[in-house]
Structures are given as structure tokens and as C-alpha cells.
């Protein structure tokens, strides 16, 4: 999970969402109160769940470690095959717009000729 979170595309997307969330909370008092209540609820559920799940996680630790190792290797290969994962969201959007614009221009040229 931490490896996925550290991918440039994922971390920049999370940063964008976090910034938008904070900005929305700051700008709209009614939404802020709903978000604050939801955050408290999620925190309480997380704390309660963590204490119940910990014994199970301890038992499954060797299996989780093996799965984590396997996932890590797969993620490395995926990163090699899909360089897009190493780019920030802003660059992906910009590149996509540029590509679409280029294709539209090519199509217009083909129609005109």
C-alpha cells in the first residue's frame, strides 16, 4: 500500500484531492460540519477496528509479508511497463490534452484535404 501511495501519479492525485477537500471545508461552513462529523466517525471506527483486527493480523503476518513481497515485485514491473505512473496528475492531464488536440488537428487536416 505504501509503495502504491508513493507512485508519483497516485501521490499527486491524493494531494489534489486533499487540497480540494480542505478548500471546500474552508469555504463552506455547512459542509465543514458534515465533514468534521464524518472524520470523527471514521476515526472512531478505525480505532475500534484496529484493536479487534490486531490479533488476526499478528496470526496472518507471515502470509501478509509474502503477499506484500509478491505485490511489491508486481508493482515494480508495472511501473517499468507503464511510465505514466511516474508522472504527476497535472502532467498526465496536460499530455492527454496535447495528444487529443493533435489528433483532432490531424483529423481536421485529413477532412480538409
N, C-alpha and C positions, 0 to 999 in steps of 0.2 A: 504494500500500500504506500509506504513512504517513497519507494522508487517511482511509482506512478505519479505521486504528488510532486516529485522533483522534476518530472519532464517539463521542459520549457512551455510547451503548449498548455499542459494541464495547470501548471502553477500560474501562468499569466491569465488563464481563464478564471481561475479561482480568485486571483487578485481583482479582476474586473468585476466579478460578481460581488465580492466583498465590498469594494468601493461603491458599487451601485446600491447595495443593501444599506450601507452606512449612510450614504447620501439621502436615500429615501427615508430612512428613520429620522434623520436630522430635519428633513424638510416637511414631514407630515406628522404632527403630534399624535393623531389617532392611530396611524399605522405604527408609530413608535410604541405605543402602549400595547398593541396586539403583539408586536414582535418581542417586546420585553417579556410578556407573559409566556409566549411560545418558547423563548430561550430558557426561561426558568423551568418550564415543564420538561424540556429536553434534558436540561442539566440534572433534574431530579431523577428522571427515568434512567439516564446514563449511569448515575451514581448507584442507583438501586440494582440495575442490571449488572454492573461491574462486579459487585460483591457476590452476586449469585453465580455468575459465569466463571469467576476466577478458579474455583476448584476444577471445573470441567476443562478450562484452558490448560491448567497445570497437567492434567492427565493426558491431554492431547498434544502437549508441547512437542514431542518428537515428530509427530505427524505434521504438525503445523510448520515446523522447521524444514522438513523435507519438501512440503508443498511450496513453501516460500522460496527455497533454493531453485526448484523447478520453474516457478513463476519468474524468478529473477533472470534466469538464463533465457527464458522465452521473451521477456521484456527487452533484454539486450539485443536479441536477434530482431525483434520488431522495430526497435529504434534504428538499427542499421538499415533495414529494408524500407522504412518509412521516415525519411528525413524531416518530414513535416512536423513530427513530434518534437523536434528540437528547435522549432521556431515559435516565437510568441504569437498570440492570437492576432494582434494588430498586423503583423507581417503576413500572416495567412490570409486575413481579410483583404489586405492591400494586393497581395499576389493574385488572389482569386478575382478581384475586381479588374485588375490589369489583364488577366487571361480572358475573362468574359468580354471585356471591351475589345480586345484584339480579335477575338473570334467573331464578334458582331461586325467589326470593321471589315474583316475578311469576307464575311457573308455579304455585306453591302457591296463591296467591290465586285464580288462574283455576280451578284444580281445586276449591277450596273453594266458589267461587260457582257 
